[in-house]
Amino acid sequence: MKLLFAIVHAEDAGVLVDALLDREFRTTRLQSSGGFLKQSNATIVLAVEDAKVEEALGIIRESCHSRSQVVNPMPPIMEPGEFFMPFPLEVEVGGATVFVLPIERFERI
């Protein structure tokens, strides 16, 4: 068995969870945030039989899409460690980052 952690854009999370449930994958959705833009995202956790890992990854690919977003300059009041962008910047957001880890033991109680 494998443990999949899929970190996805908040806009894609609902569609992804529905698609996984439709294909009978059990999932847990955790709200999270972080990254360059500090926007909300979701971490989807699922345990998958080795033979179904590619199917699960395919569903994630179909459900999570990257898109361009324009980021406006940050206000002059900034936290330590942040930087100022003097002009709007187009960045790519969305998609998914997936970690696939081996499971030593799995029990459903």
Biopython code that builds the backbone (N, CA, C, O; Angstrom):
import numpy as np
from Bio.PDB.StructureBuilder import StructureBuilder

atoms = [
    (1, "MET", "N", (0.840, -1.186, 0.000)),
    (1, "MET", "CA", (0.000, 0.000, 0.000)),
    (1, "MET", "C", (0.878, 1.241, 0.000)),
    (1, "MET", "O", (2.032, 1.220, 0.430)),
    (2, "LYS", "N", (0.296, 2.310, -0.493)),
    (2, "LYS", "CA", (0.972, 3.604, -0.537)),
    (2, "LYS", "C", (0.072, 4.648, 0.116)),
    (2, "LYS", "O", (-1.155, 4.546, 0.095)),
    (3, "LEU", "N", (0.722, 5.657, 0.695)),
    (3, "LEU", "CA", (0.026, 6.804, 1.250)),
    (3, "LEU", "C", (0.281, 7.978, 0.330)),
    (3, "LEU", "O", (1.432, 8.345, 0.095)),
    (4, "LEU", "N", (-0.787, 8.575, -0.197)),
    (4, "LEU", "CA", (-0.662, 9.717, -1.093)),
    (4, "LEU", "C", (-1.067, 10.977, -0.356)),
    (4, "LEU", "O", (-2.130, 11.033, 0.263)),
    (5, "PHE", "N", (-0.213, 11.991, -0.424)),
    (5, "PHE", "CA", (-0.516, 13.329, 0.048)),
    (5, "PHE", "C", (-0.564, 14.204, -1.193)),
    (5, "PHE", "O", (0.455, 14.385, -1.858)),
    (6, "ALA", "N", (-1.726, 14.749, -1.515)),
    (6, "ALA", "CA", (-1.860, 15.640, -2.668)),
    (6, "ALA", "C", (-2.175, 17.040, -2.157)),
    (6, "ALA", "O", (-3.222, 17.265, -1.550)),
    (7, "ILE", "N", (-1.276, 17.969, -2.401)),
    (7, "ILE", "CA", (-1.491, 19.356, -2.001)),
    (7, "ILE", "C", (-2.011, 20.079, -3.232)),
    (7, "ILE", "O", (-1.316, 20.193, -4.242)),
    (8, "VAL", "N", (-3.249, 20.567, -3.134)),
    (8, "VAL", "CA", (-3.931, 21.126, -4.303)),
    (8, "VAL", "C", (-4.503, 22.500, -3.987)),
    (8, "VAL", "O", (-4.689, 22.855, -2.823)),
    (9, "HIS", "N", (-4.777, 23.265, -5.032)),
    (9, "HIS", "CA", (-5.405, 24.576, -4.899)),
    (9, "HIS", "C", (-6.805, 24.396, -4.320)),
    (9, "HIS", "O", (-7.491, 23.427, -4.645)),
    (10, "ALA", "N", (-7.226, 25.315, -3.472)),
    (10, "ALA", "CA", (-8.535, 25.214, -2.816)),
    (10, "ALA", "C", (-9.676, 25.085, -3.831)),
    (10, "ALA", "O", (-10.662, 24.397, -3.568)),
    (11, "GLU", "N", (-9.547, 25.743, -4.989)),
    (11, "GLU", "CA", (-10.604, 25.678, -6.008)),
    (11, "GLU", "C", (-10.744, 24.280, -6.611)),
    (11, "GLU", "O", (-11.820, 23.926, -7.092)),
    (12, "ASP", "N", (-9.678, 23.486, -6.593)),
    (12, "ASP", "CA", (-9.701, 22.145, -7.173)),
    (12, "ASP", "C", (-10.056, 21.059, -6.158)),
    (12, "ASP", "O", (-10.394, 19.942, -6.548)),
    (13, "ALA", "N", (-9.986, 21.367, -4.881)),
    (13, "ALA", "CA", (-10.110, 20.343, -3.846)),
    (13, "ALA", "C", (-11.467, 19.639, -3.862)),
    (13, "ALA", "O", (-11.517, 18.412, -3.773)),
    (14, "GLY", "N", (-12.552, 20.375, -3.970)),
    (14, "GLY", "CA", (-13.881, 19.765, -3.963)),
    (14, "GLY", "C", (-14.097, 18.836, -5.140)),
    (14, "GLY", "O", (-14.632, 17.738, -4.983)),
    (15, "VAL", "N", (-13.683, 19.273, -6.319)),
    (15, "VAL", "CA", (-13.807, 18.454, -7.528)),
    (15, "VAL", "C", (-12.975, 17.182, -7.385)),
    (15, "VAL", "O", (-13.419, 16.097, -7.759)),
    (16, "LEU", "N", (-11.767, 17.322, -6.842)),
    (16, "LEU", "CA", (-10.886, 16.166, -6.669)),
    (16, "LEU", "C", (-11.480, 15.157, -5.690)),
    (16, "LEU", "O", (-11.520, 13.962, -5.984)),
    (17, "VAL", "N", (-11.936, 15.617, -4.545)),
    (17, "VAL", "CA", (-12.510, 14.707, -3.550)),
    (17, "VAL", "C", (-13.719, 13.983, -4.131)),
    (17, "VAL", "O", (-13.864, 12.774, -3.949)),
    (18, "ASP", "N", (-14.591, 14.715, -4.831)),
    (18, "ASP", "CA", (-15.766, 14.078, -5.457)),
    (18, "ASP", "C", (-15.346, 13.018, -6.472)),
    (18, "ASP", "O", (-15.917, 11.928, -6.506)),
    (19, "ALA", "N", (-14.349, 13.334, -7.298)),
    (19, "ALA", "CA", (-13.889, 12.384, -8.316)),
    (19, "ALA", "C", (-13.278, 11.140, -7.662)),
    (19, "ALA", "O", (-13.502, 10.024, -8.132)),
    (20, "LEU", "N", (-12.522, 11.319, -6.600)),
    (20, "LEU", "CA", (-11.934, 10.170, -5.901)),
    (20, "LEU", "C", (-13.018, 9.308, -5.259)),
    (20, "LEU", "O", (-12.961, 8.081, -5.324)),
    (21, "LEU", "N", (-14.004, 9.952, -4.641)),
    (21, "LEU", "CA", (-15.089, 9.198, -4.008)),
    (21, "LEU", "C", (-15.929, 8.454, -5.046)),
    (21, "LEU", "O", (-16.386, 7.339, -4.796)),
    (22, "ASP", "N", (-16.131, 9.074, -6.212)),
    (22, "ASP", "CA", (-16.883, 8.401, -7.286)),
    (22, "ASP", "C", (-16.197, 7.121, -7.731)),
    (22, "ASP", "O", (-16.859, 6.177, -8.160)),
    (23, "ARG", "N", (-14.867, 7.082, -7.630)),
    (23, "ARG", "CA", (-14.091, 5.893, -8.022)),
    (23, "ARG", "C", (-13.767, 5.011, -6.822)),
    (23, "ARG", "O", (-12.925, 4.117, -6.908)),
    (24, "GLU", "N", (-14.449, 5.271, -5.693)),
    (24, "GLU", "CA", (-14.357, 4.477, -4.461)),
    (24, "GLU", "C", (-13.006, 4.544, -3.759)),
    (24, "GLU", "O", (-12.578, 3.575, -3.132)),
    (25, "PHE", "N", (-12.335, 5.690, -3.866)),
    (25, "PHE", "CA", (-11.144, 5.959, -3.066)),
    (25, "PHE", "C", (-11.609, 6.736, -1.837)),
    (25, "PHE", "O", (-12.314, 7.738, -1.962)),
    (26, "ARG", "N", (-11.219, 6.278, -0.664)),
    (26, "ARG", "CA", (-11.541, 7.002, 0.569)),
    (26, "ARG", "C", (-10.490, 8.079, 0.777)),
    (26, "ARG", "O", (-9.294, 7.833, 0.622)),
    (27, "THR", "N", (-10.942, 9.265, 1.127)),
    (27, "THR", "CA", (-10.016, 10.384, 1.270)),
    (27, "THR", "C", (-10.275, 11.155, 2.553)),
    (27, "THR", "O", (-11.352, 11.075, 3.145)),
    (28, "THR", "N", (-9.272, 11.894, 2.964)),
    (28, "THR", "CA", (-9.405, 12.866, 4.040)),
    (28, "THR", "C", (-8.900, 14.190, 3.493)),
    (28, "THR", "O", (-7.820, 14.259, 2.905)),
    (29, "ARG", "N", (-9.689, 15.241, 3.692)),
    (29, "ARG", "CA", (-9.314, 16.570, 3.205)),
    (29, "ARG", "C", (-8.930, 17.442, 4.394)),
    (29, "ARG", "O", (-9.695, 17.577, 5.349)),
    (30, "LEU", "N", (-7.744, 18.030, 4.328)),
    (30, "LEU", "CA", (-7.250, 18.919, 5.374)),
    (30, "LEU", "C", (-7.049, 20.307, 4.771)),
    (30, "LEU", "O", (-6.407, 20.448, 3.731)),
    (31, "GLN", "N", (-7.596, 21.322, 5.420)),
    (31, "GLN", "CA", (-7.367, 22.691, 4.959)),
    (31, "GLN", "C", (-5.939, 23.065, 5.312)),
    (31, "GLN", "O", (-5.472, 22.774, 6.413)),
    (32, "SER", "N", (-5.247, 23.706, 4.388)),
    (32, "SER", "CA", (-3.868, 24.119, 4.631)),
    (32, "SER", "C", (-3.605, 25.416, 3.879)),
    (32, "SER", "O", (-4.441, 25.868, 3.096)),
    (33, "SER", "N", (-2.464, 26.001, 4.115)),
    (33, "SER", "CA", (-2.077, 27.204, 3.385)),
    (33, "SER", "C", (-0.568, 27.270, 3.343)),
    (33, "SER", "O", (0.125, 26.550, 4.062)),
    (34, "GLY", "N", (-0.077, 28.135, 2.499)),
    (34, "GLY", "CA", (1.369, 28.293, 2.421)),
    (34, "GLY", "C", (1.810, 28.588, 1.019)),
    (34, "GLY", "O", (1.003, 28.916, 0.149)),
    (35, "GLY", "N", (3.082, 28.471, 0.811)),
    (35, "GLY", "CA", (3.636, 28.738, -0.499)),
    (35, "GLY", "C", (3.897, 30.206, -0.718)),
    (35, "GLY", "O", (3.748, 31.030, 0.184)),
    (36, "PHE", "N", (4.286, 30.510, -1.919)),
    (36, "PHE", "CA", (4.687, 31.859, -2.298)),
    (36, "PHE", "C", (3.592, 32.893, -2.052)),
    (36, "PHE", "O", (3.869, 33.984, -1.555)),
    (37, "LEU", "N", (2.340, 32.553, -2.400)),
    (37, "LEU", "CA", (1.247, 33.527, -2.285)),
    (37, "LEU", "C", (0.498, 33.432, -0.962)),
    (37, "LEU", "O", (-0.388, 34.245, -0.701)),
    (38, "LYS", "N", (0.828, 32.473, -0.137)),
    (38, "LYS", "CA", (0.188, 32.258, 1.165)),
    (38, "LYS", "C", (-1.324, 32.130, 1.032)),
    (38, "LYS", "O", (-2.068, 32.605, 1.890)),
    (39, "GLN", "N", (-1.777, 31.492, -0.039)),
    (39, "GLN", "CA", (-3.197, 31.297, -0.264)),
    (39, "GLN", "C", (-3.637, 29.964, 0.311)),
    (39, "GLN", "O", (-2.830, 29.074, 0.579)),
    (40, "SER", "N", (-4.935, 29.860, 0.489)),
    (40, "SER", "CA", (-5.490, 28.624, 1.029)),
    (40, "SER", "C", (-5.394, 27.512, -0.004)),
    (40, "SER", "O", (-5.606, 27.728, -1.197)),
    (41, "ASN", "N", (-5.072, 26.325, 0.478)),
    (41, "ASN", "CA", (-5.072, 25.148, -0.377)),
    (41, "ASN", "C", (-5.600, 23.994, 0.459)),
    (41, "ASN", "O", (-6.035, 24.201, 1.591)),
    (42, "ALA", "N", (-5.569, 22.811, -0.070)),
    (42, "ALA", "CA", (-6.044, 21.642, 0.655)),
    (42, "ALA", "C", (-5.046, 20.515, 0.483)),
    (42, "ALA", "O", (-4.414, 20.375, -0.565)),
    (43, "THR", "N", (-4.917, 19.720, 1.519)),
    (43, "THR", "CA", (-4.091, 18.521, 1.453)),
    (43, "THR", "C", (-5.034, 17.330, 1.496)),
    (43, "THR", "O", (-5.759, 17.136, 2.472)),
    (44, "ILE", "N", (-5.021, 16.541, 0.441)),
    (44, "ILE", "CA", (-5.873, 15.367, 0.336)),
    (44, "ILE", "C", (-5.009, 14.156, 0.674)),
    (44, "ILE", "O", (-3.950, 13.958, 0.079)),
    (45, "VAL", "N", (-5.460, 13.350, 1.625)),
    (45, "VAL", "CA", (-4.709, 12.182, 2.089)),
    (45, "VAL", "C", (-5.507, 10.940, 1.745)),
    (45, "VAL", "O", (-6.703, 10.871, 2.025)),
    (46, "LEU", "N", (-4.843, 9.944, 1.130)),
    (46, "LEU", "CA", (-5.517, 8.684, 0.851)),
    (46, "LEU", "C", (-4.536, 7.530, 0.850)),
    (46, "LEU", "O", (-3.393, 7.666, 0.415)),
    (47, "ALA", "N", (-4.999, 6.387, 1.345)),
    (47, "ALA", "CA", (-4.225, 5.154, 1.307)),
    (47, "ALA", "C", (-4.716, 4.356, 0.109)),
    (47, "ALA", "O", (-5.920, 4.184, -0.083)),
    (48, "VAL", "N", (-3.769, 3.868, -0.700)),
    (48, "VAL", "CA", (-4.115, 3.239, -1.971)),
    (48, "VAL", "C", (-3.335, 1.935, -2.125)),
    (48, "VAL", "O", (-2.149, 1.862, -1.801)),
    (49, "GLU", "N", (-4.017, 0.917, -2.622)),
    (49, "GLU", "CA", (-3.328, -0.332, -2.970)),
    (49, "GLU", "C", (-2.305, -0.025, -4.058)),
    (49, "GLU", "O", (-2.536, 0.841, -4.902)),
    (50, "ASP", "N", (-1.176, -0.730, -4.044)),
    (50, "ASP", "CA", (-0.115, -0.478, -5.024)),
    (50, "ASP", "C", (-0.632, -0.492, -6.461)),
    (50, "ASP", "O", (-0.211, 0.330, -7.274)),
    (51, "ALA", "N", (-1.530, -1.405, -6.779)),
    (51, "ALA", "CA", (-2.044, -1.544, -8.144)),
    (51, "ALA", "C", (-2.934, -0.373, -8.559)),
    (51, "ALA", "O", (-3.200, -0.196, -9.748)),
    (52, "LYS", "N", (-3.403, 0.434, -7.590)),
    (52, "LYS", "CA", (-4.318, 1.536, -7.906)),
    (52, "LYS", "C", (-3.671, 2.918, -7.798)),
    (52, "LYS", "O", (-4.350, 3.934, -7.945)),
    (53, "VAL", "N", (-2.368, 2.958, -7.543)),
    (53, "VAL", "CA", (-1.687, 4.249, -7.409)),
    (53, "VAL", "C", (-1.794, 5.055, -8.700)),
    (53, "VAL", "O", (-2.117, 6.242, -8.650)),
    (54, "GLU", "N", (-1.535, 4.448, -9.840)),
    (54, "GLU", "CA", (-1.597, 5.179, -11.117)),
    (54, "GLU", "C", (-3.002, 5.679, -11.402)),
    (54, "GLU", "O", (-3.169, 6.773, -11.940)),
    (55, "GLU", "N", (-4.018, 4.895, -11.049)),
    (55, "GLU", "CA", (-5.410, 5.343, -11.235)),
    (55, "GLU", "C", (-5.685, 6.579, -10.386)),
    (55, "GLU", "O", (-6.290, 7.539, -10.863)),
    (56, "ALA", "N", (-5.241, 6.559, -9.128)),
    (56, "ALA", "CA", (-5.439, 7.713, -8.246)),
    (56, "ALA", "C", (-4.696, 8.937, -8.778)),
    (56, "ALA", "O", (-5.236, 10.044, -8.771)),
    (57, "LEU", "N", (-3.461, 8.741, -9.240)),
    (57, "LEU", "CA", (-2.696, 9.860, -9.808)),
    (57, "LEU", "C", (-3.373, 10.413, -11.060)),
    (57, "LEU", "O", (-3.347, 11.620, -11.299)),
    (58, "GLY", "N", (-3.973, 9.545, -11.851)),
    (58, "GLY", "CA", (-4.701, 9.993, -13.040)),
    (58, "GLY", "C", (-5.887, 10.872, -12.675)),
    (58, "GLY", "O", (-6.148, 11.876, -13.338)),
    (59, "ILE", "N", (-6.601, 10.499, -11.630)),
    (59, "ILE", "CA", (-7.743, 11.303, -11.171)),
    (59, "ILE", "C", (-7.250, 12.668, -10.690)),
    (59, "ILE", "O", (-7.883, 13.689, -10.960)),
    (60, "ILE", "N", (-6.129, 12.685, -9.984)),
    (60, "ILE", "CA", (-5.566, 13.955, -9.519)),
    (60, "ILE", "C", (-5.173, 14.816, -10.717)),
    (60, "ILE", "O", (-5.432, 16.020, -10.721)),
    (61, "ARG", "N", (-4.553, 14.217, -11.731)),
    (61, "ARG", "CA", (-4.168, 14.976, -12.942)),
    (61, "ARG", "C", (-5.385, 15.561, -13.645)),
    (61, "ARG", "O", (-5.349, 16.700, -14.110)),
    (62, "GLU", "N", (-6.464, 14.784, -13.724)),
    (62, "GLU", "CA", (-7.682, 15.244, -14.403)),
    (62, "GLU", "C", (-8.387, 16.350, -13.633)),
    (62, "GLU", "O", (-9.028, 17.208, -14.239)),
    (63, "SER", "N", (-8.281, 16.344, -12.314)),
    (63, "SER", "CA", (-9.069, 17.251, -11.482)),
    (63, "SER", "C", (-8.355, 18.541, -11.098)),
    (63, "SER", "O", (-9.013, 19.521, -10.748)),
    (64, "CYS", "N", (-7.043, 18.564, -11.153)),
    (64, "CYS", "CA", (-6.274, 19.711, -10.668)),
    (64, "CYS", "C", (-5.522, 20.355, -11.821)),
    (64, "CYS", "O", (-4.668, 19.734, -12.453)),
    (65, "HIS", "N", (-5.854, 21.600, -12.081)),
    (65, "HIS", "CA", (-5.272, 22.294, -13.231)),
    (65, "HIS", "C", (-4.529, 23.539, -12.779)),
    (65, "HIS", "O", (-4.968, 24.239, -11.865)),
    (66, "SER", "N", (-3.415, 23.808, -13.416)),
    (66, "SER", "CA", (-2.700, 25.042, -13.140)),
    (66, "SER", "C", (-3.309, 26.160, -13.973)),
    (66, "SER", "O", (-3.871, 25.924, -15.042)),
    (67, "ARG", "N", (-3.187, 27.367, -13.468)),
    (67, "ARG", "CA", (-3.726, 28.543, -14.150)),
    (67, "ARG", "C", (-2.872, 29.754, -13.802)),
    (67, "ARG", "O", (-2.150, 29.748, -12.805)),
    (68, "SER", "N", (-2.957, 30.775, -14.617)),
    (68, "SER", "CA", (-2.191, 32.002, -14.367)),
    (68, "SER", "C", (-2.999, 32.936, -13.482)),
    (68, "SER", "O", (-4.225, 33.007, -13.565)),
    (69, "GLN", "N", (-2.272, 33.651, -12.632)),
    (69, "GLN", "CA", (-2.903, 34.625, -11.749)),
    (69, "GLN", "C", (-1.992, 35.827, -11.668)),
    (69, "GLN", "O", (-0.773, 35.677, -11.585)),
    (70, "VAL", "N", (-2.564, 37.021, -11.689)),
    (70, "VAL", "CA", (-1.780, 38.239, -11.569)),
    (70, "VAL", "C", (-1.743, 38.627, -10.093)),
    (70, "VAL", "O", (-2.780, 38.744, -9.440)),
    (71, "VAL", "N", (-0.537, 38.825, -9.585)),
    (71, "VAL", "CA", (-0.342, 39.204, -8.195)),
    (71, "VAL", "C", (-0.020, 40.684, -8.156)),
    (71, "VAL", "O", (0.916, 41.141, -8.813)),
    (72, "ASN", "N", (-0.801, 41.437, -7.380)),
    (72, "ASN", "CA", (-0.571, 42.876, -7.247)),
    (72, "ASN", "C", (0.552, 43.134, -6.245)),
    (72, "ASN", "O", (0.866, 42.278, -5.418)),
    (73, "PRO", "N", (1.156, 44.325, -6.327)),
    (73, "PRO", "CA", (2.229, 44.640, -5.378)),
    (73, "PRO", "C", (1.752, 44.504, -3.943)),
    (73, "PRO", "O", (0.593, 44.772, -3.628)),
    (74, "MET", "N", (2.663, 44.084, -3.082)),
    (74, "MET", "CA", (2.348, 43.975, -1.667)),
    (74, "MET", "C", (2.285, 45.372, -1.074)),
    (74, "MET", "O", (2.994, 46.266, -1.536)),
    (75, "PRO", "N", (1.452, 45.579, -0.062)),
    (75, "PRO", "CA", (1.393, 46.907, 0.561)),
    (75, "PRO", "C", (2.721, 47.248, 1.237)),
    (75, "PRO", "O", (3.500, 46.354, 1.567)),
    (76, "PRO", "N", (2.977, 48.537, 1.442)),
    (76, "PRO", "CA", (4.255, 48.924, 2.025)),
    (76, "PRO", "C", (4.472, 48.397, 3.449)),
    (76, "PRO", "O", (5.618, 48.266, 3.880)),
    (77, "ILE", "N", (3.401, 48.093, 4.183)),
    (77, "ILE", "CA", (3.559, 47.524, 5.529)),
    (77, "ILE", "C", (3.740, 46.026, 5.349)),
    (77, "ILE", "O", (2.809, 45.327, 4.950)),
    (78, "MET", "N", (4.930, 45.537, 5.640)),
    (78, "MET", "CA", (5.250, 44.133, 5.403)),
    (78, "MET", "C", (5.770, 43.499, 6.678)),
    (78, "MET", "O", (6.277, 44.179, 7.571)),
    (79, "GLU", "N", (5.638, 42.208, 6.743)),
    (79, "GLU", "CA", (6.190, 41.429, 7.847)),
    (79, "GLU", "C", (7.684, 41.216, 7.595)),
    (79, "GLU", "O", (8.132, 41.266, 6.449)),
    (80, "PRO", "N", (8.448, 40.982, 8.647)),
    (80, "PRO", "CA", (9.885, 40.688, 8.446)),
    (80, "PRO", "C", (10.068, 39.470, 7.549)),
    (80, "PRO", "O", (9.365, 38.471, 7.701)),
    (81, "GLY", "N", (10.989, 39.550, 6.636)),
    (81, "GLY", "CA", (11.277, 38.437, 5.735)),
    (81, "GLY", "C", (10.496, 38.491, 4.441)),
    (81, "GLY", "O", (10.805, 37.741, 3.516)),
    (82, "GLU", "N", (9.482, 39.362, 4.340)),
    (82, "GLU", "CA", (8.731, 39.484, 3.093)),
    (82, "GLU", "C", (9.426, 40.501, 2.197)),
    (82, "GLU", "O", (10.260, 41.283, 2.651)),
    (83, "PHE", "N", (9.071, 40.475, 0.928)),
    (83, "PHE", "CA", (9.710, 41.395, 0.007)),
    (83, "PHE", "C", (8.657, 42.190, -0.753)),
    (83, "PHE", "O", (7.502, 41.775, -0.847)),
    (84, "PHE", "N", (9.055, 43.319, -1.287)),
    (84, "PHE", "CA", (8.147, 44.205, -2.010)),
    (84, "PHE", "C", (8.260, 43.963, -3.507)),
    (84, "PHE", "O", (9.362, 43.946, -4.055)),
    (85, "MET", "N", (7.106, 43.771, -4.178)),
    (85, "MET", "CA", (7.076, 43.639, -5.637)),
    (85, "MET", "C", (6.538, 44.963, -6.186)),
    (85, "MET", "O", (5.364, 45.268, -5.978)),
    (86, "PRO", "N", (7.344, 45.746, -6.870)),
    (86, "PRO", "CA", (6.920, 47.076, -7.301)),
    (86, "PRO", "C", (5.933, 47.082, -8.472)),
    (86, "PRO", "O", (5.423, 48.147, -8.818)),
    (87, "PHE", "N", (5.647, 45.941, -9.090)),
    (87, "PHE", "CA", (4.757, 45.904, -10.244)),
    (87, "PHE", "C", (3.993, 44.576, -10.234)),
    (87, "PHE", "O", (4.463, 43.602, -9.647)),
    (88, "PRO", "N", (2.809, 44.527, -10.881)),
    (88, "PRO", "CA", (2.064, 43.265, -10.938)),
    (88, "PRO", "C", (2.893, 42.171, -11.607)),
    (88, "PRO", "O", (3.661, 42.428, -12.534)),
    (89, "LEU", "N", (2.722, 40.972, -11.125)),
    (89, "LEU", "CA", (3.497, 39.844, -11.605)),
    (89, "LEU", "C", (2.544, 38.695, -11.914)),
    (89, "LEU", "O", (1.676, 38.377, -11.100)),
    (90, "GLU", "N", (2.694, 38.071, -13.076)),
    (90, "GLU", "CA", (1.868, 36.923, -13.433)),
    (90, "GLU", "C", (2.575, 35.647, -12.976)),
    (90, "GLU", "O", (3.733, 35.406, -13.318)),
    (91, "VAL", "N", (1.850, 34.829, -12.189)),
    (91, "VAL", "CA", (2.416, 33.583, -11.677)),
    (91, "VAL", "C", (1.469, 32.433, -11.999)),
    (91, "VAL", "O", (0.279, 32.643, -12.234)),
    (92, "GLU", "N", (2.004, 31.230, -12.008)),
    (92, "GLU", "CA", (1.201, 30.036, -12.238)),
    (92, "GLU", "C", (0.802, 29.451, -10.887)),
    (92, "GLU", "O", (1.652, 29.211, -10.030)),
    (93, "VAL", "N", (-0.496, 29.225, -10.705)),
    (93, "VAL", "CA", (-1.008, 28.627, -9.465)),
    (93, "VAL", "C", (-1.807, 27.382, -9.816)),
    (93, "VAL", "O", (-2.137, 27.149, -10.979)),
    (94, "GLY", "N", (-2.108, 26.599, -8.818)),
    (94, "GLY", "CA", (-2.927, 25.404, -9.032)),
    (94, "GLY", "C", (-2.076, 24.194, -9.331)),
    (94, "GLY", "O", (-0.890, 24.143, -9.006)),
    (95, "GLY", "N", (-2.711, 23.219, -9.960)),
    (95, "GLY", "CA", (-2.028, 21.961, -10.175)),
    (95, "GLY", "C", (-2.031, 21.172, -8.878)),
    (95, "GLY", "O", (-2.875, 21.399, -8.010)),
    (96, "ALA", "N", (-1.115, 20.269, -8.747)),
    (96, "ALA", "CA", (-1.020, 19.460, -7.531)),
    (96, "ALA", "C", (0.420, 19.070, -7.289)),
    (96, "ALA", "O", (1.193, 18.862, -8.225)),
    (97, "THR", "N", (0.767, 18.973, -6.021)),
    (97, "THR", "CA", (2.034, 18.394, -5.606)),
    (97, "THR", "C", (1.673, 17.130, -4.848)),
    (97, "THR", "O", (0.955, 17.184, -3.850)),
    (98, "VAL", "N", (2.169, 15.986, -5.319)),
    (98, "VAL", "CA", (1.774, 14.702, -4.735)),
    (98, "VAL", "C", (2.997, 13.978, -4.200)),
    (98, "VAL", "O", (4.010, 13.842, -4.886)),
    (99, "PHE", "N", (2.884, 13.519, -2.968)),
    (99, "PHE", "CA", (3.914, 12.696, -2.344)),
    (99, "PHE", "C", (3.354, 11.282, -2.220)),
    (99, "PHE", "O", (2.239, 11.096, -1.733)),
    (100, "VAL", "N", (4.111, 10.299, -2.651)),
    (100, "VAL", "CA", (3.701, 8.897, -2.564)),
    (100, "VAL", "C", (4.682, 8.198, -1.626)),
    (100, "VAL", "O", (5.880, 8.123, -1.900)),
    (101, "LEU", "N", (4.150, 7.689, -0.516)),
    (101, "LEU", "CA", (4.990, 7.085, 0.514)),
    (101, "LEU", "C", (4.568, 5.641, 0.764)),
    (101, "LEU", "O", (3.381, 5.324, 0.682)),
    (102, "PRO", "N", (5.514, 4.768, 1.065)),
    (102, "PRO", "CA", (5.145, 3.381, 1.382)),
    (102, "PRO", "C", (4.461, 3.317, 2.759)),
    (102, "PRO", "O", (4.805, 4.070, 3.671)),
    (103, "ILE", "N", (3.509, 2.425, 2.885)),
    (103, "ILE", "CA", (2.839, 2.196, 4.169)),
    (103, "ILE", "C", (3.331, 0.867, 4.717)),
    (103, "ILE", "O", (3.205, -0.172, 4.069)),
    (104, "GLU", "N", (3.883, 0.910, 5.896)),
    (104, "GLU", "CA", (4.376, -0.306, 6.525)),
    (104, "GLU", "C", (3.220, -1.138, 7.087)),
    (104, "GLU", "O", (3.249, -2.368, 7.046)),
    (105, "ARG", "N", (2.208, -0.450, 7.609)),
    (105, "ARG", "CA", (1.062, -1.146, 8.201)),
    (105, "ARG", "C", (-0.171, -0.280, 8.023)),
    (105, "ARG", "O", (-0.100, 0.942, 8.154)),
    (106, "PHE", "N", (-1.308, -0.913, 7.724)),
    (106, "PHE", "CA", (-2.557, -0.200, 7.519)),
    (106, "PHE", "C", (-3.670, -0.965, 8.206)),
    (106, "PHE", "O", (-3.817, -2.169, 7.998)),
    (107, "GLU", "N", (-4.457, -0.274, 9.025)),
    (107, "GLU", "CA", (-5.609, -0.893, 9.684)),
    (107, "GLU", "C", (-6.780, 0.045, 9.591)),
    (107, "GLU", "O", (-6.628, 1.250, 9.790)),
    (108, "ARG", "N", (-7.936, -0.478, 9.295)),
    (108, "ARG", "CA", (-9.163, 0.311, 9.318)),
    (108, "ARG", "C", (-9.941, -0.177, 10.526)),
    (108, "ARG", "O", (-10.388, -1.324, 10.555)),
    (109, "ILE", "N", (-10.107, 0.680, 11.525)),
    (109, "ILE", "CA", (-10.738, 0.289, 12.789)),
    (109, "ILE", "C", (-12.105, 0.926, 12.925)),
    (109, "ILE", "O", (-12.789, 0.713, 13.926)),
]
sb = StructureBuilder()
sb.init_structure("model")
sb.init_model(0)
sb.init_chain("A")
sb.init_seg("    ")
for serial, (resi, resn, name, xyz) in enumerate(atoms, 1):
    if name == "N":
        sb.init_residue(resn, " ", resi, " ")
    sb.init_atom(name, np.array(xyz, "f"), 0.0, 1.0, " ", f" {name:<3s}", serial, name[0])
structure = sb.get_structure()
